[in-house]
Amino acid sequence: MIPTDSTVSSPDSAAAERFSTTQTVALAVLLTANFTLAVDFSILTVALPPIGRELGVDGAGLQWIVTVFAVCAASFTLFFGRVADLFGRKRVFLAGIVLLGLASLAGGLATTPAVLLAARAGQGIATAMVTPAALALMTTMFPEGPTRSRALGLNGALMAAGFTTGAILGGMITGSVSWRWAFLLNVAIAAVALAAGVFVLREPSRTSRPRLDAVGAFTVTAALVALVLGIDSAGRDGWAHPRTWGALVIAVVLVVVFLLVERRSADPLVAPAMLRRKSIAWGNLAGLLAFATETSLVFVLTLYLQEILGFDPLTAGLILGLLGIGTVLGGLIAPRVIGRIGARTAIVLSLSAQAAVTFPLAFVSPHGSWVVPLLILTFLGGVANLVAIVGYVVTATADVPADQQGLATGLVTMSQQVGIALGTPVMAAVVAAFAAAGLLRGVQAAIAVNAAIALATAIAIAVALRLPRRRRRDRADVVSVP
């Protein structure tokens, strides 16, 4: 335990940091659901060729198995975050779990491409329902301070582990049994989460229920659909392709329309005052770029390991698995770091550290001697990245009224999903721009840009984000991590 400033730990404060039995079971339900959904983002990546052969899907169609999930997950998150505020986080969470189970069952039994795509869309919508509702339940069931930081740290660790290990799990499942079990396992997980969640999940009662801003919900969802489609097109067709910039222009126009609608709405989906809060605006920007840099680094390093060093996909995945272990460790130590130095400082220092350990990778060579340094540096980068991610979630959800936590966590979830969708196309464009001098030169340039983005984000947060004095006193809390 770490006492700081003039605050000294007492038995009462230490007891307050421990989870009750109900909180422990509830957290297990929420973490299991979020980990499963994080895995679903990438679990089918290595299974696409077998799926194509079995269902008769060509290369372009296979890409949509990934894209339709990302589009639905990112585009509907903000909408369902607000729906959770209005109609109950527990209800939305459980409804999303039911949808996840049904969509996964349909995917596991699919015999046509149309059914499989519909199942992936259902999984994406389930993700948009469950993830912000689960985060909102965490922020209301666990009081602000060390207890909430611990819950969010565990959540961040498991979600990051899901993102980074999904492809490995998919390869193991596809190679040992069938890609269908990547869907069917979700059915059992959903059944257990539903049965337990009914009894252990709690949320505060609401005294009033404002109306749902239908026009705002439609415009922002359409804007996010256009944004994600534009980003996805950039990764496949390039940033100059009419499909890419056309979708991005539509997204910008719809965002402007959305902001105008929100100014005039009596019950806005996103109150303009909330977006003007620096902790929310800058916190979510930090989160978006934290997710964008680390997930896209995995893409670039995969090119390096497979295309330059010649490793097979499973070996490359196992090498990058050490990065996943680093993210788990980062999520576990993040509450202690945040308790000692505060969320803002944790974001700044961890993104700076991420940049520092990423930049040396810009000098990788076509020789296997770089494998050991790569293992060490990616592990350290994973630790730093998860501290930043937990710091941004704490920052962007603190001091938000209970009746707006669903919206706040919807913004948090949207940031991470847009970041995941944005990072890889940007890095792919950098690789392509320098690839005329060879793939290795493109990989080196992309890694250097990745490190520069992380450092620029750290500097921007250090300069622009100033948390209220009361929030700074959070560092005086004693954080005890079991």
Salt bridges, closest charged atoms under 4 A:
GLU54 OE2 - ARG180 NH2 2.81
ASP85 OD2 - ARG82 NH1 3.38
ASP85 OD1 - ARG89 NH2 2.84
GLU203 OE1 - ARG206 NH1 3.66
ASP232 OD2 - ARG236 NH2 2.68
ASP237 OD2 - ARG243 NH1 2.48
ASP267 OD2 - ARG211 NE 3.74
ASP399 OD1 - ARG470 NH2 2.34
ASP399 OD2 - ARG471 NH1 3.53
